[in-house]
């Protein structure tokens, strides 16, 4: 048994919460991974995991072993990284979770710059609006907008984005232009963004007399994917509210028209990542780059 490989295999199983997901991420057959863990347990003389047909549970001994193994692996990676950093060439595999419209309208147009400056870093973009589980998904970092709810993660603010409320000229000609947020309740068709996690419609947000307000209403159309949400507004299906950075081209061309200029206060964006004693250089250089370029890209 290669004990170092066994350490990596065990920590990956704990973090993925599944032999199947861990085996996939390690490019290892499930049976080989299971045998490796069994050999490790036999070597240690303790049970690290409790297995059932539906789930695995980390034993107290397994949890203690995991914490020490993770520190050892991080120390090893830091040693390797120190030489890479000395040569100014961070390298490795970087997995990033990000929402659909933010990926399409902000990150992807900027990525060529990062990939040119860091050619030895390979990137996987996990694009989905539903917040990803960084640990079980083996994800290095996620880019998220709005309040940060998971206190177990480290969050670094990277910018602020404004929300804009708009509709097509054809819609406004047919239904009229609302003069205030209250008029949205009367005779207007609203396209709401649905939380991919809960399915609930996000309220329309405004600022009135310096006070933030939320307009909760039953949408005529609810959509839980950000690019489709934008497309529905551009198709004239109703009034849509979303981040300005996604609508800049449509607003500039006149395809969409801003209404109700009492914009809500900007929402913060953060890059979040799991707590580690050492942040891998490939992640550190990406976060620093992102913090430098993201604010200007989301302004509007």
SULPEHU-V888035 format. One line per field, one symbol per residue. psi: psi as a letter, one per 20 degrees, with the letter a starting at -180 (. if undefined). A space follows every 10 residues. Layout:
psi: ???
//
This chain:
psi: pohghhgggg hhgghhjphg hggghilpqg hggghghghg ghghkrphqp prihrqpprg hhgghgghgg gghhgghhgg hhhghhjkmq rapppppqrg hhggifgghi hhgghghmij pppponoqhp pqohghilpg rqoqqaqpio iiqppppjrq qqqqprrqhg ghhgiropir hhihiojqpp oqppphghiq ppqpprppkj ppqpoproqh pppjpghhgg hhghikiapq paphhijggh hhijhqpprm imqrqqqqqq pqrqpqhppq hhgghggggg hhhgghhjq.
//
